[in-house]
């Protein structure tokens, strides 16, 4: 390389094994929701599972039916007359590949859930199928299509008047994802970027070299300088340790230590964790706990107890200490003197036990499917930020300094989420999800899953900031704060 270019070059990548990002969503095992003869509750605690064995000495309830955007809007204060809807703001969604049915699917999904489809020109795509790199390193385009649908349905659902730009990378490898991210940032094509994918730094074999990590952070600094907010899912594997990866369904088996996922752990992005949201019979917010599920599966009703409960860890919001020094905005903000950047920053509903409803075409058939993951929480929070930008009349840009400053506001802007919410009682929280006929058997027997909630792996949610749910989830006072400061936010 010419010496004259030396000061402008960080290093060379691509000479070692390529690293792959993974989508952070998990579909419910049953396709159509509700599945044939499956039972779900209209709200948390509505239908008691009296035909199931007791758990922890009491009868569990059937899990709520998958949440719709309208329910989430109401729970987090983004619905109602006069509420901001993201008008005038553009939300970009970056994933890999792209479904050719997505525009039609989003319209069909919106009608099915009682919302308005995109207006002409409100949804745009930047995809180049002729350049896609499809191989064993990445999940298939079919798998990424579910992630794409989840991200777009939630972005539109919680900011129904925002413009949405979907950018599909040509693969899940860093160079292609970086190109997709740069497409948005270099052209300042959006105000907010939602990313529902992750990698880990400490793995065997490893690929996220210091040079590559530095290149990513420079890109995120550029976004901050341009007034673009970048949001990343915190992960679905608890502390991402080898122990969590033994049974976690969305873990990277190559992990070598507990760690915060990347790019979520970058000090220049907003890390979005997951919660388990409960609504009351009026559809109002009841409580939240940390996103962490241990489960036991049985086919048909059977006889006798559930078996060893709580079962095995399957799913949990990501978080913990990153490799980066503690940034200024986390100091003296209740995060402790850890010396490291910790994640997540905020959290929202994303539990696979109580999933959100998503619509997309798979193998030529349109399905409504329950999806869980911090993949659901991230586009939802990015959409709320679009609402907040409209409400305030100003760009938010890099949000973290403001988020941590707001945590000390006398107005309740965040729900303080804990493992044992006071309104949920003292017993372990459980739900039974009826998955309908078990596709793994020839008998068509029903499959039931007992979920013990609020059991994240290696992470605990307590009062104040924590590494399971961050500052907490947005309370109705969050968007009201931006409305009240309209014209004053700088």
SULWO-V75405 format. One record per pair of residues at least 12 apart in sequence whose ideal C-beta (glycine too) atoms are under 10 Angstrom apart, sorted by sequence separation. I is the first residue (numbers start at 1). J is the second residue. If there is no record, write none. Layout:
i-><I	I>
j-><J	J>
//
This chain:
i-><39	48	49	73	106	129	152	167	168	169	181	201	220	236	237	240	242	243	275	276	277	296	326	329	330	357	358	385	434	435	436	456	48	49	104	151	167	180	199	235	236	237	238	242	275	276	296	325	326	327	356	357	358	434	435	456	47	48	49	103	152	166	167	169	181	199	236	237	241	242	244	274	275	276	277	295	296	297	325	326	327	355	356	357	385	388	433	434	435	454	45	46	47	103	151	167	180	235	236	237	240	241	242	243	275	276	294	295	296	297	325	326	327	330	355	356	433	434	45	46	47	106	107	167	235	239	241	242	274	275	276	294	295	296	322	324	325	326	329	354	355	356	432	433	44	45	47	106	167	199	235	240	241	273	274	275	276	293	294	295	297	321	323	324	353	355	356	358	382	432	433	43	44	46	148	165	177	237	239	240	241	273	274	293	294	295	320	321	322	323	324	352	354	355	358	381	385	431	432	433	44	45	46	165	239	240	293	294	295	321	322	352	353	356	431	432	41	42	44	103	148	177	238	239	240	293	294	295	320	321	322	352	356	430	431	41	43	102	103	127	239	240	292	293	294	321	322	350	351	352	355	356	430	431	40	41	42	43	103	167	177	237	240	292	293	294	320	321	350	351	429	430	431	39	40	41	42	102	125	145	167	292	293	319	320	349	350	351	429	430	38	39	40	41	144	165	235	237	291	292	319	320	350	352	356	428	429	430	40	100	102	144	165	172	174	235	236	291	292	318	319	350	351	428	429	39	40	99	163	164	167	234	235	290	291	317	318	319	348	350	351	428	429	38	98	100	125	141	144	163	172	193	234	235	290	291	317	347	349	350	428	43	98	99	144	162	163	165	169	233	291	319	348	349	350	98	100	123	143	162	232	235	290	348	424	97	98	141	162	164	193	232	233	234	235	317	344	347	348	350	424	34	85	96	97	98	138	232	233	234	317	346	348	349	350	33	34	90	92	93	94	95	97	123	138	232	346	348	33	123	138	139	159	174	186	190	230	231	232	317	344	348	421	90	92	98	118	122	137	138	173	174	178	185	198	232	317	344	347	419	420	28	97	137	138	174	181	185	188	191	193	194	195	196	197	198	200	315	316	346	419	96	97	132	133	134	135	137	186	191	192	193	194	195	196	197	198	199	230	234	235	315	316	345	348	418	419	96	97	132	133	134	135	155	175	178	182	185	186	191	192	193	194	195	196	198	200	203	232	234	236	315	344	417	419	28	96	115	118	122	131	132	133	134	135	138	174	178	181	185	188	190	191	192	193	194	195	197	198	202	230	231	232	233	234	235	236	314	315	346	117	122	124	125	126	127	129	131	132	133	155	174	177	181	184	185	187	188	189	190	192	193	194	198	201	230	231	232	233	234	235	314	69	105	109	113	116	122	123	124	125	126	127	128	130	131	133	154	175	182	185	186	188	190	200	229	230	231	232	233	234	419	421	68	69	97	100	115	119	122	123	124	125	126	127	128	129	174	178	181	182	185	229	231	233	274	276	419	420	71	73	96	97	99	106	115	118	119	121	122	123	124	125	126	127	128	133	152	154	174	181	198	274	275	418	419	420	70	96	97	98	99	102	105	106	109	110	117	118	123	124	125	126	127	133	151	185	220	225	273	274	418	419	68	69	70	96	97	101	105	109	113	116	119	132	151	184	219	224	249	273	274	417	418	68	69	70	96	97	99	100	115	116	118	131	151	185	200	217	221	223	224	248	272	273	274	416	417	418	67	68	69	97	98	99	102	106	110	118	150	151	184	216	217	220	221	222	223	249	272	273	416	417	418	68	96	97	98	99	102	105	106	109	110	207	216	219	220	221	247	271	416	419	96	97	99	101	105	109	148	206	220	247	271	416	418	95	96	99	103	106	147	181	203	204	205	213	217	219	220	416	417	419	95	97	98	99	102	106	110	147	203	204	206	212	213	216	217	218	416	418	419	96	97	102	106	128	200	203	204	217	271	414	417	418	95	96	128	198	200	202	203	204	213	216	217	238	417	95	99	127	144	199	202	203	213	216	238	265	346	416	417	93	95	126	198	200	201	202	203	208	238	264	265	345	346	415	417	418	93	95	200	201	202	208	236	264	265	267	318	319	345	414	416	417	95	200	201	202	203	265	266	268	291	317	318	414	415	416	417	93	94	95	126	200	202	234	236	261	265	266	267	290	291	295	315	317	346	407	414	415	416	93	106	126	139	201	260	261	264	265	266	267	291	293	295	315	316	345	407	413	414	415	93	200	201	259	260	261	263	265	267	268	288	291	292	293	294	341	345	413	414	415	416	91	106	200	201	202	260	262	267	288	291	293	317	412	414	415	91	93	200	201	259	260	261	262	266	267	288	290	291	292	293	346	404	413	414	415	93	198	199	200	201	251	258	259	260	262	267	289	291	345	413	415	92	93	103	126	198	199	249	251	258	259	260	267	288	291	370	407	412	413	414	415	91	102	197	198	199	201	247	248	249	250	251	259	260	407	411	412	413	414	91	124	198	199	200	247	248	249	250	251	370	406	407	412	413	102	197	198	246	247	248	249	250	404	411	412	413	91	99	197	198	246	247	248	251	333	347	348	403	404	410	411	413	91	98	195	245	247	248	250	333	346	347	403	406	409	412	413	86	98	99	195	244	329	335	348	409	411	412	413	25	86	89	98	243	244	271	273	274	279	329	330	333	334	347	411	91	92	93	94	95	96	97	98	271	272	273	275	277	278	329	330	333	346	403	406	23	86	87	89	90	91	92	93	94	95	96	97	98	244	271	272	273	275	277	328	329	332	333	335	406	409	23	85	86	87	88	89	90	91	92	93	94	95	96	97	267	268	270	271	272	273	274	275	276	277	327	328	329	331	334	411	21	85	86	87	88	89	90	91	92	93	94	95	96	97	195	244	267	269	270	271	272	273	274	275	276	277	327	329	330	333	334	21	84	85	86	87	88	90	91	92	93	94	96	97	238	265	266	270	271	272	273	274	275	276	279	329	333	403	406	20	85	86	87	96	193	196	237	240	265	267	269	270	271	272	274	275	276	278	328	329	332	353	406	83	84	85	86	95	96	195	238	239	265	266	273	274	276	277	327	353	354	84	86	192	194	236	237	238	240	265	272	274	276	353	355	78	79	97	236	237	238	239	240	241	264	265	275	277	293	353	354	402	78	96	236	237	238	239	240	260	264	351	353	402	78	79	96	235	236	237	238	239	260	262	264	291	352	72	76	78	95	151	181	235	236	238	239	260	261	291	94	234	235	260	261	291	69	73	94	96	233	234	235	260	68	69	72	73	95	233	234	235	291	69	71	72	73	94	177	232	234	291	388	396	69	70	73	94	387	391	392	402	69	70	92	391	394	68	69	92	94	174	384	385	390	391	392	393	67	69	70	94	384	388	391	392	393	69	92	93	387	388	391	392	394	92	381	387	390	391	392	393	394	92	380	381	388	389	390	391	392	393	394	396	90	380	384	385	388	391	392	393	394	395	384	387	388	391	392	393	394	94	276	353	377	387	390	392	393	394	92	93	352	353	354	385	388	392	90	92	274	353	384	391	90	91	92	93	94	95	274	275	352	353	354	90	91	92	93	94	95	274	277	317	351	353	389	89	90	91	92	93	94	95	96	273	274	388	89	90	91	92	93	94	95	250	272	274	275	351	88	89	90	91	92	93	94	249	271	272	274	351	272	273	274	86	272	273	86	272	217	271	272	235	270	272	273	234	235	272	213	234	264	272	213	232	233	234	270	232	234	270	210	232	234	261	231	236	264	347	18	20	23	208	231	236	270	344	20	21	22	23	27	234	236	18	20	21	22	233	19	20	21	25	200	310	18	20	25	27	309	347	17	18	23	26	27	198	310	345	22	23	25	201	202	309	344	347	348	23	25	201	250	344	347	23	24	25	27	249	250	342	344	346	347	23	25	249	250	306	342	343	344	345	346	347	348	349	22	23	25	250	342	344	345	346	347	348	24	25	270	291	306	344	345	346	347	348	23	288	290	292	343	344	346	347	23	270	287	288	289	290	336	342	346	269	270	271	288	289	290	334	335	336	338	268	269	270	285	287	288	289	290	334	335	336	267	269	287	289	290	333	334	335	336	268	289	333	334	335	346	267	270	287	288	287	294	298	286	287	288	289	295	314	330	335	92	94	236	287	288	294	297	299	315	335	236	237	286	287	314	319	334	90	91	92	94	235	236	277	285	286	287	293	295	297	299	300	311	316	318	320	333	235	236	299	311	313	316	317	318	319	320	91	233	234	235	275	277	289	298	310	311	315	316	317	319	233	276	297	299	300	309	310	311	314	315	316	318	319	232	233	275	287	299	306	310	313	315	316	317	319	233	234	274	278	280	300	302	307	309	310	313	314	316	233	234	273	299	300	301	306	311	313	317	233	276	278	300	301	310	313	231	232	233	278	299	300	302	321	231	298	299	300	301	319	320	21	231	233	276	298	299	300	319	320	23	231	298	299	318	319	21	22	231	232	297	298	317	318	319	20	21	231	278	297	298	317	319	20	21	229	230	231	296	297	298	316	317	18	19	20	21	229	276	278	296	297	317	18	19	20	196	231	295	296	18	19	21	276	295	296	18	21	229	293	294	295	296	18	20	229	294	295	18	293	294	14	229	292	293	294	14	229	292	293	294	295	13	14	292	293	294	13	291	292	293	294	290	291	292	293	294	289	290	291	292	293	13	289	290	291	292	229	288	289	290	292	227	228	229	230	289	292	227	228	229	230	231	291	292	226	227	228	229	230	290	292	227	228	229	290	291	24	25	226	227	229	290	24	25	225	226	289	290	23	24	224	225	229	288	21	23	24	223	224	21	22	23	223	224	276	278	21	22	198	224	290	292	20	21	22	196	198	221	224	276	291	21	22	196	197	220	276	290	291	20	21	196	275	289	290	19	195	196	289	19	194	196	197	288	19	196	274	195	196	273	19	194	195	288	194	288	19	194	196	273	275	19	20	192	194	195	17	19	194	273	285	16	17	18	19	192	193	194	16	17	19	158	192	285	16	191	192	194	285	190	192	194	14	16	19	192	273	275	13	15	154	191	192	273	274	275	13	154	191	273	274	275	13	16	154	190	192	273	277	12	192	273	275	11	13	14	191	272	273	275	10	11	12	13	157	258	271	273	274	10	11	150	157	258	270	273	10	11	76	157	258	272	9	10	13	75	154	10	11	75	153	154	192	10	11	75	79	153	154	191	192	10	72	74	150	153	191	192	71	150	152	153	191	251	72	150	151	153	192	260	10	24	25	71	74	75	77	150	152	24	74	75	76	149	150	248	23	24	26	67	74	75	148	149	150	247	24	25	74	75	147	149	246	24	67	71	146	148	149	244	245	22	23	24	64	70	75	147	149	244	22	64	146	243	244	22	64	145	164	243	244	145	146	241	145	154	238	239	240	241	142	149	153	238	239	240	150	164	237	238	239	240	142	149	159	162	237	238	239	142	146	150	154	158	159	162	237	238	149	150	154	157	158	164	26	146	150	153	154	155	156	157	158	159	160	162	163	26	147	151	154	155	158	159	162	25	146	150	151	154	155	158	159	161	162	234	24	147	150	153	154	157	158	159	161	23	151	152	153	154	155	156	158	159	160	162	22	147	150	151	154	155	158	159	162	239	22	146	150	151	154	158	159	161	239	22	150	159	238	21	151	155	159	20	44	151	19	44	45	46	234	44	45	46	234	19	43	44	45	46	234	43	44	45	234	24	42	43	44	41	43	22	42	43	21	24	41	43	21	42	43	45	55	21	44	43	44	113	53	112	113	52	60	113	112	53	109	111	52	53	109	110	24	51	52	53	55	56	109	53	54	55	108	109	49	53	54	107	108	53	56	105	106	108	52	53	55	56	105	106	112	55	105	113	53	104	105	112	104	105	109	102	108	101	102	109	101	108	99	100	101	105	99	104	105	99	101	101	29	76	75	76	75	72	72	71	95	67	67	72	71	93	71	93	67	69	26	63	66	67	68	69	91	26	64	65	66	67	68	93	63	64	65	66	67	92	63	64	66	91	63	65	66	91	24	89	91	91	86	89	90	86	89	85	86	88	89	91	86	87	89	90	68	84	86	87	89	85	86	88	89	66	78	84	85	86	87	88	66	67	84	86	87	66	72	76	83	84	86	65	66	76	78	84	85	86	88	66	78	84	85	89	63	73	76	77	83	84	89	72	76	78	83	84	67	78	44	73	77	78	69	72	73	76	72	41	78	40	69	73	33	26	28	33	25	27	28	33	24	26	33	25	28	27	26	28	25	28	40	25	27	31	25	27	32	31	32	33	34	27	32	33	35	31	32	33	34	77	31	32	33	31	32	33	30	31	76	27	30	75	28	29	27	28	27	28	26	27	28	26	27	25	26	27	25	26	24	25	24	25	26	23	24	25	26	24	25	23	24	24	25	24	58	63	64	60	63	58	60	61	62	63	64	57	58	60	61	62	63	56	57	59	60	61	62	63	55	56	58	60	62	55	56	59	56	55	54	55	55	52	45	53	44	45	52	49	51	49	52	49	48	49	44	47	49	45	62	63	44	47	63	41	60	63	40	41	60	40	60	39	40	83	39	40	38	39	53	55	84	38	52	55	56	78	80	83	37	38	39	51	53	55	76	77	79	83	38	52	75	76	77	78	84	35	37	38	49	75	76	77	84	34	35	36	37	75	76	77	78	83	35	36	49	75	77	78	82	34	35	74	76	77	84	30	33	76	77	29	30	32	35	28	30	31	29	30	28	29	30	37	39	28	30	31	36	38	29	30	37	38	39	29	36	38	29	35	35	30	29	29	28>
j-><51	60	61	85	118	141	164	179	180	181	193	213	232	248	249	252	254	255	287	288	289	308	338	341	342	369	370	397	446	447	448	468	61	62	117	164	180	193	212	248	249	250	251	255	288	289	309	338	339	340	369	370	371	447	448	469	61	62	63	117	166	180	181	183	195	213	250	251	255	256	258	288	289	290	291	309	310	311	339	340	341	369	370	371	399	402	447	448	449	468	60	61	62	118	166	182	195	250	251	252	255	256	257	258	290	291	309	310	311	312	340	341	342	345	370	371	448	449	61	62	63	122	123	183	251	255	257	258	290	291	292	310	311	312	338	340	341	342	345	370	371	372	448	449	61	62	64	123	184	216	252	257	258	290	291	292	293	310	311	312	314	338	340	341	370	372	373	375	399	449	450	61	62	64	166	183	195	255	257	258	259	291	292	311	312	313	338	339	340	341	342	370	372	373	376	399	403	449	450	451	63	64	65	184	258	259	312	313	314	340	341	371	372	375	450	451	61	62	64	123	168	197	258	259	260	313	314	315	340	341	342	372	376	450	451	62	64	123	124	148	260	261	313	314	315	342	343	371	372	373	376	377	451	452	62	63	64	65	125	189	199	259	262	314	315	316	342	343	372	373	451	452	453	62	63	64	65	125	148	168	190	315	316	342	343	372	373	374	452	453	62	63	64	65	168	189	259	261	315	316	343	344	374	376	380	452	453	454	65	125	127	169	190	197	199	260	261	316	317	343	344	375	376	453	454	65	66	125	189	190	193	260	261	316	317	343	344	345	374	376	377	454	455	65	125	127	152	168	171	190	199	220	261	262	317	318	344	374	376	377	455	71	126	127	172	190	191	193	197	261	319	347	376	377	378	127	129	152	172	191	261	264	319	377	453	127	128	171	192	194	223	262	263	264	265	347	374	377	378	380	454	65	116	127	128	129	169	263	264	265	348	377	379	380	381	65	66	122	124	125	126	127	129	155	170	264	378	380	66	156	171	172	192	207	219	223	263	264	265	350	377	381	454	124	126	132	152	156	171	172	207	208	212	219	232	266	351	378	381	453	454	63	132	172	173	209	216	220	223	226	228	229	230	231	232	233	235	350	351	381	454	132	133	168	169	170	171	173	222	227	228	229	230	231	232	233	234	235	266	270	271	351	352	381	384	454	455	133	134	169	170	171	172	192	212	215	219	222	223	228	229	230	231	232	233	235	237	240	269	271	273	352	381	454	456	66	134	153	156	160	169	170	171	172	173	176	212	216	219	223	226	228	229	230	231	232	233	235	236	240	268	269	270	271	272	273	274	352	353	384	156	161	163	164	165	166	168	170	171	172	194	213	216	220	223	224	226	227	228	229	231	232	233	237	240	269	270	271	272	273	274	353	109	145	149	153	156	162	163	164	165	166	167	168	170	171	173	194	215	222	225	226	228	230	240	269	270	271	272	273	274	459	461	109	110	138	141	156	160	163	164	165	166	167	168	169	170	215	219	222	223	226	270	272	274	315	317	460	461	113	115	138	139	141	148	157	160	161	163	164	165	166	167	168	169	170	175	194	196	216	223	240	316	317	460	461	462	113	139	140	141	142	145	148	149	152	153	160	161	166	167	168	169	170	176	194	228	263	268	316	317	461	462	112	113	114	140	141	145	149	153	157	160	163	176	195	228	263	268	293	317	318	461	462	113	114	115	141	142	144	145	160	161	163	176	196	230	245	262	266	268	269	293	317	318	319	461	462	463	113	114	115	143	144	145	148	152	156	164	196	197	230	262	263	266	267	268	269	295	318	319	462	463	464	115	143	144	145	146	149	152	153	156	157	254	263	266	267	268	294	318	463	466	144	145	147	149	153	157	196	254	268	295	319	464	466	144	145	148	152	155	196	230	252	253	254	262	266	268	269	465	466	468	145	147	148	149	152	156	160	197	253	254	256	262	263	266	267	268	466	468	469	147	148	153	157	179	251	254	255	268	322	465	468	469	147	148	180	250	252	254	255	256	265	268	269	290	469	148	152	180	197	252	255	256	266	269	291	318	399	469	470	147	149	180	252	254	255	256	257	262	292	318	319	399	400	469	471	472	148	150	255	256	257	263	291	319	320	322	373	374	400	469	471	472	151	256	257	258	259	321	322	324	347	373	374	470	471	472	473	150	151	152	183	257	259	291	293	318	322	323	324	347	348	352	372	374	403	464	471	472	473	151	164	184	197	259	318	319	322	323	324	325	349	351	353	373	374	403	465	471	472	473	152	259	260	318	319	320	322	324	326	327	347	350	351	352	353	400	404	472	473	474	475	151	166	260	261	262	320	322	327	348	351	353	377	472	474	475	152	154	261	262	320	321	322	323	327	328	349	351	352	353	354	407	465	474	475	476	155	260	261	262	263	313	320	321	322	324	329	351	353	407	475	477	155	156	166	189	261	262	312	314	321	322	323	330	351	354	433	470	475	476	477	478	155	166	261	262	263	265	311	312	313	314	315	323	324	471	475	476	477	478	156	189	263	264	265	312	313	314	315	316	435	471	472	477	478	168	263	264	312	313	314	315	316	470	477	478	479	158	166	264	265	313	314	315	318	400	414	415	470	471	477	478	480	159	166	263	313	315	316	318	401	414	415	471	474	477	480	481	155	167	168	264	313	398	404	417	478	480	481	482	95	156	159	168	313	314	341	343	344	349	399	400	403	404	417	481	162	163	164	165	166	167	168	169	342	343	344	346	348	349	400	401	404	417	474	477	95	158	159	161	162	163	164	165	166	167	168	169	170	316	343	344	345	347	349	400	401	404	405	407	478	481	96	158	159	160	161	162	163	164	165	166	167	168	169	170	340	341	343	344	345	346	347	348	349	350	400	401	402	404	407	484	95	159	160	161	162	163	164	165	166	167	168	169	170	171	269	318	341	343	344	345	346	347	348	349	350	351	401	403	404	407	408	96	159	160	161	162	163	165	166	167	168	169	171	172	313	340	341	345	346	347	348	349	350	351	354	404	408	478	481	96	161	162	163	172	269	272	313	316	341	343	345	346	347	348	350	351	352	354	404	405	408	429	482	160	161	162	163	172	173	272	315	316	342	343	350	351	353	354	404	430	431	162	164	270	272	314	315	316	318	343	350	352	354	431	433	157	158	176	315	316	317	318	319	320	343	344	354	356	372	432	433	481	158	176	316	317	318	319	320	340	344	431	433	482	159	160	177	316	317	318	319	320	341	343	345	372	433	154	158	160	177	233	263	317	318	320	321	342	343	373	177	317	318	343	344	374	153	157	178	180	317	318	319	344	153	154	157	158	180	318	319	320	376	155	157	158	159	180	263	318	320	377	474	482	156	157	160	181	474	478	479	489	157	158	180	479	482	157	158	181	183	263	473	474	479	480	481	482	157	159	160	184	474	478	481	482	483	160	183	184	478	479	482	483	485	184	473	479	482	483	484	485	486	185	473	474	481	482	483	484	485	486	487	489	184	474	478	479	482	485	486	487	488	489	479	482	483	486	487	488	489	190	372	449	473	483	486	488	489	490	189	190	449	450	451	482	485	489	188	190	372	451	482	489	189	190	191	192	193	194	373	374	451	452	453	190	191	192	193	194	195	374	377	417	451	453	489	190	191	192	193	194	195	196	197	374	375	489	191	192	193	194	195	196	197	352	374	376	377	453	191	192	193	194	195	196	197	352	374	375	377	454	376	377	378	191	377	378	192	378	324	378	379	343	378	380	381	343	344	381	323	344	374	382	324	343	344	345	381	344	346	382	323	345	347	374	345	350	378	461	133	135	138	323	346	351	385	459	136	137	138	139	143	350	352	135	137	138	139	350	137	138	139	143	318	428	137	139	144	146	428	466	137	138	143	146	147	318	430	465	143	144	146	322	323	430	465	468	469	145	147	323	372	466	469	146	147	148	150	372	373	465	467	469	470	147	149	373	374	430	466	467	468	469	470	471	472	473	147	148	150	375	467	469	470	471	472	473	150	151	396	417	432	470	471	472	473	474	150	415	417	419	470	471	473	474	151	398	415	416	417	418	464	470	474	398	399	400	417	418	419	463	464	465	467	398	399	400	415	417	418	419	420	464	465	466	398	400	418	420	421	464	465	466	467	400	421	465	466	467	478	400	403	420	421	421	428	432	421	422	423	424	430	449	465	470	228	230	372	423	424	430	433	435	451	471	373	374	423	424	451	456	471	228	229	230	232	373	374	415	423	424	425	431	433	435	437	438	449	454	456	458	471	374	375	438	450	452	455	456	457	458	459	231	373	374	375	415	417	429	438	450	451	455	456	457	459	374	417	438	440	441	450	451	452	455	456	457	459	460	374	375	417	429	441	448	452	455	457	458	459	461	376	377	417	421	423	443	445	450	452	453	456	457	459	377	378	417	443	444	445	450	455	457	461	378	421	423	445	446	455	458	377	378	379	424	445	446	448	467	378	445	446	447	448	466	467	169	379	381	424	446	447	448	467	468	172	380	447	448	467	468	171	172	381	382	447	448	467	468	469	171	172	382	429	448	449	468	470	172	173	381	382	383	448	449	450	468	469	171	172	173	174	382	429	431	449	450	470	172	173	174	350	385	449	450	173	174	176	431	450	451	174	177	385	449	450	451	452	175	177	386	451	452	176	451	452	173	388	451	452	453	174	389	452	453	454	455	174	175	453	454	455	175	453	454	455	456	453	454	455	456	457	453	454	455	456	457	178	454	455	456	457	395	454	455	456	458	394	395	396	397	456	459	395	396	397	398	399	459	460	395	396	397	398	399	459	461	397	398	399	460	461	195	196	397	398	400	461	196	197	397	398	461	462	196	197	397	398	402	461	195	197	198	397	398	196	197	198	398	399	451	453	197	198	374	400	466	468	197	198	199	373	375	398	401	453	468	199	200	374	375	398	454	468	469	199	200	375	454	468	469	199	375	376	469	200	375	377	378	469	201	378	456	378	379	456	203	378	379	472	379	473	205	380	382	459	461	206	207	379	381	382	205	207	382	461	473	205	206	207	208	381	382	383	206	207	209	348	382	475	207	382	383	385	476	382	384	386	207	209	212	385	466	468	207	209	348	385	386	467	468	469	208	349	386	468	469	470	209	212	350	386	388	469	473	209	389	470	472	209	211	212	389	470	471	473	209	210	211	212	356	457	470	472	473	210	211	350	357	458	470	473	211	212	277	358	459	473	211	212	215	277	356	213	214	278	356	357	395	214	215	279	283	357	358	395	396	215	277	279	355	358	396	397	277	356	358	359	397	457	279	357	358	360	399	467	218	232	233	279	282	283	285	358	360	233	283	284	285	358	359	457	233	234	236	277	284	285	358	359	360	457	235	236	285	286	358	360	457	236	279	283	358	360	361	456	457	235	236	237	277	283	288	360	362	457	236	278	360	457	458	237	279	360	379	458	459	361	362	457	362	371	455	456	457	458	360	367	371	456	457	458	369	383	456	457	458	459	362	369	379	382	457	458	459	363	367	371	375	379	380	383	458	459	371	372	376	379	380	386	249	369	373	376	377	378	379	380	381	382	383	385	386	250	371	375	378	379	382	383	386	250	371	375	376	379	380	383	384	386	387	459	250	373	376	379	380	383	384	385	387	250	378	379	380	381	382	383	385	386	387	389	250	375	378	379	382	383	386	387	390	467	251	375	379	380	383	387	388	390	468	252	380	389	468	252	382	386	390	252	276	383	252	277	278	279	467	278	279	280	468	254	278	279	280	281	469	279	280	281	470	261	279	280	281	279	281	261	281	282	261	264	281	283	262	283	284	286	296	263	286	286	287	357	298	357	358	298	306	359	359	301	357	359	301	302	358	359	274	301	302	303	305	306	359	304	305	306	359	360	301	305	306	359	360	306	309	358	359	361	306	307	309	310	359	360	366	310	360	368	309	360	361	368	361	362	366	360	366	360	361	368	361	368	360	361	362	366	361	366	367	362	364	366	297	348	348	349	349	348	349	349	375	349	351	356	356	378	357	379	354	356	314	351	354	355	356	357	379	315	353	354	355	356	357	382	353	354	355	356	357	382	354	355	357	382	355	357	358	383	318	383	385	386	382	385	386	383	386	383	384	386	387	389	385	386	388	389	368	384	386	387	389	386	387	389	390	368	380	386	387	388	389	390	369	370	387	389	390	370	376	380	387	388	390	370	371	381	383	389	390	391	393	372	384	390	391	395	370	380	383	384	390	391	396	380	384	386	391	392	376	387	354	383	387	388	380	383	384	387	384	354	391	354	383	387	355	350	352	357	350	352	353	358	350	352	359	352	355	355	355	357	355	358	370	356	358	362	358	360	365	365	366	367	368	362	367	368	370	367	368	369	370	413	368	369	370	369	370	371	369	370	415	367	370	415	369	370	369	370	370	371	370	371	372	371	372	371	372	373	372	373	372	373	373	374	375	373	374	375	376	375	376	375	376	377	378	378	425	430	431	428	431	427	429	430	431	432	433	427	428	430	431	432	433	427	428	430	431	432	433	434	427	428	430	432	434	428	429	432	430	430	430	431	432	430	424	432	424	425	432	430	432	431	434	432	432	433	429	432	434	431	448	449	431	434	451	431	450	453	431	432	451	432	452	432	433	476	433	434	433	434	448	450	479	434	448	451	452	474	476	479	434	435	436	448	450	452	473	474	476	480	436	450	473	474	475	476	482	434	436	437	448	474	475	476	483	434	435	436	437	475	476	477	478	483	436	437	450	476	478	479	483	436	437	476	478	479	486	433	436	479	480	433	434	436	439	433	435	436	435	436	435	436	437	444	446	436	438	439	444	446	438	439	446	447	448	439	446	448	440	446	447	447	447	449	449>
//
